[in-house]
């Protein structure tokens, strides 16, 4: 009889405030020792009588199911999909950013930079070679993977305006420009 409880979600009013999942059940004379998992994920022990077991089994003839708001469930699934998407889509940042990178930019970011153990690079190339797109893809990919929190980008003064707008529009929503005036405190 006690083996029928294993795997079920039950309520034990005198011992737990919410429903618990029965992990194991052992009969000791006229008492059943239950190993249960709480809603917080903790494993706990509970003791109930054989009469309480039969009462629980008679009250739960159909599997208990809690109703879940469809919109919240969709958001939960969508967040899990986005969290794991980089593992299945090798160019996840490209699909989210809306830019069309050139082959050498994809090679630089996804085949040369990202596979490295230590991600510390100086990204330098000829003018117009797409350094901003490469940097944006790299930053977006690392941000999606949870590998970075803050980044320092150093660029020459003439390229601040153009590069800043391009990075902000395609890759980064929060971008702060530090200038000489800001550093001096004026």
Secondary structure, DSSP 8 states (H G I E B T S, - for coil): -GGGGTT-EEE-TTT-SSEEEEEEEEEETTEEEEEEE-TTS-EEEEEEEHHHHHHHHHH-SS-------HHHHHHHHHHHHHHHHHHH-TTHHHHHH-----HHHHIIIIIIITTSSS-------STTS-HHHHHHHHHHHHHHTT--S-------GGGHHHHHHHHHHHT-S------HHHHHT-
